[in-house]
Amino acid sequence: MTILFCSDSESPEPWRLVCARAFPDMAFRVWPDTGAKDAIRYALAWRQPPGSLAQLPNLKAILVLGAGVDSVLGDPQLPGDVPVIRLVDAGLPG
């Protein structure tokens, strides 16, 4: 299983560290270096390239890194059957 980080404005490194501690057996990839696309189950996304998440056939959830979900939901090719979840963090505005 793999987590994909897909953002044009966030650094992946803090997320890589957190994911490594929480999910030590799960690979962490950074777009566009996806590795095997069928291995990706979760995407950490914010302003991802349009169509990028539609390329992931086994995606189970999209976790939005920003304060809103518009940047993710605005993708016309967004997989309609994959839940979009807004992460809530003390550092994000409500």
N, C-alpha and C positions, 0 to 999 in steps of 0.2 A: 504494500500500500504506500501511496505517496501523497504528500501535501504539496500543492503548487502555489507559490507566491507570484502574484500577477498584478503589479502596480507600477505606474510610471512616476510616482511622486514620493514613495516611501522607500526607506532602506530595508532590505530583507534581513539584515543581520540580527537586529533585536528579535525578530520573529523566528529566525532560525534557532537562536539560543533557547527561546521559550519552548518551541516545539521539540527540540532535542531533549530537553529535561522532561517534558510532559509525555512525549511519545517516542521513546528512544528507539523503537523498532520500526518507525515510520520514516521513509526517505523524505527529504525536503528538496524541492527543485525551485528554480527561479526562471520565470518566463524570459526569453523564449527557449531556454534549455529545459525542455519538459522531460527528456528521457522517453520512456515508453508511455505513450499517452493513455493506454488502456490501464495502466497502474495507478493513475491519479484518481483519488477518491474525494479529495477536499481541495477547494481553492480559496486562498486568502486574496481577495481582489479589491482593487480601487482604481477606477479609470483604466480598466484593462483594454487592450486593443479589441475593437469590434470583431466578433466572431471567434475570438481566441478560446472562450470557454465551450463553445459549440463543438470544438474539436476533441473533446474529452468524453469518450463513450461511456465510461463508468463513473462519472462524477456523481457524488451523493449529496453534496451541499456546497453552497457558495457562501463564504463568510466575508461580509463587507467590512473593510478596514476603516472607512470614513464615517463621518457623522450622519450621513444620509445614504440612501440606496439608489438615488437617481443615476449616479454615474454607472452603476452596474445594470440597473433595469433599463437604461436607455439603449442598450445593445440590442439591435433588431434581431440578432441571431441567438440571443440568450436561450439556453435550453429551458423550455416551458415546464418540464417535469422535475426540475431540480430546485429544492428549497433555497431561498435567498434569506440569509440570516444576518441581521445587523449586530455586530459585536458591540457590547456595552463595556466601556472602560472608563475609569475615573478621569483619564486624560482627554476624553472626547466630550464635546458639548452635548447636552441633552437634546 
